[in-house]
């Protein structure tokens, strides 16, 4: 089993995809020339796209040891960062047959839907969530010259005249519960919805596994959660995803409970456990 992603999908562990209802017509205008422009008709599932990619990593795919000094892990503050995160999630959480007809158009369609849903969550427009932050890990494009062009092209963003590539991402969700997930038990009582948060959509580019990027993302999420006043942080993991469980245990998470087998069968997904991490209570400092 792969080291990552740690996401709720048919073959992974902790994800949260909120897809808003599609209107009859959507026209996306990207925040920069690095994002694709597309016009989508849901009745026909057709796209017209053009992608600007002045720099492309086109060497054969291989696993790479990264220079940690060049790694930036921070909250996404622009639509370009959100687009790169959405693209990485679609690339990571789905399996595609490269010889399928129209596969690139289909990938972009999925990325655009996740992009719109992610913008909605981060903007505070999702009911039941007080706050959502997308946290990205990125590396300079020049450090990834040995990797495949797919990652460098689809997950690239501009940076002070150069380019960086988003190589890992997650969502930090401040809320009482996640839809269709096991609910954390701590804290309880008045204000519990403001003091509890969940990680979701945790993933790292498959070419860069075993570089500690997942650990760096979780560490940043804990720091942001503490700034929000969160005391109890949760994540869902598939019961058979040992690599994901090892990451979270290394990050200080402990077992709290697990979902019933019938619930997993009903949702057609692997059964999951919920792990808990206790952050210092700011009122006790």
Secondary structure as UniProt FT lines:
FT   TURN            10..11
FT   STRAND          26..28
FT   TURN            33..34
FT   STRAND          37..41
FT   TURN            42..45
FT   HELIX           68..70
FT   STRAND          72..75
FT   HELIX           79..93
FT   TURN            98..99
FT   TURN            101..102
FT   HELIX           103..122
FT   TURN            123..124
FT   TURN            127..128
FT   STRAND          129..140
FT   HELIX           141..144
FT   TURN            145..146
FT   HELIX           149..154
FT   STRAND          156..159
FT   TURN            160..161
FT   STRAND          162..175
FT   TURN            179..180
FT   TURN            190..191
FT   HELIX           192..195
FT   STRAND          196..204
FT   HELIX           206..208
FT   TURN            209..210
FT   HELIX           213..228
FT   STRAND          232..238
FT   TURN            239..240
FT   HELIX           242..250
FT   TURN            251..252
FT   STRAND          254..258
FT   HELIX           261..266
FT   TURN            267..268
FT   STRAND          272..278
FT   HELIX           282..284
//
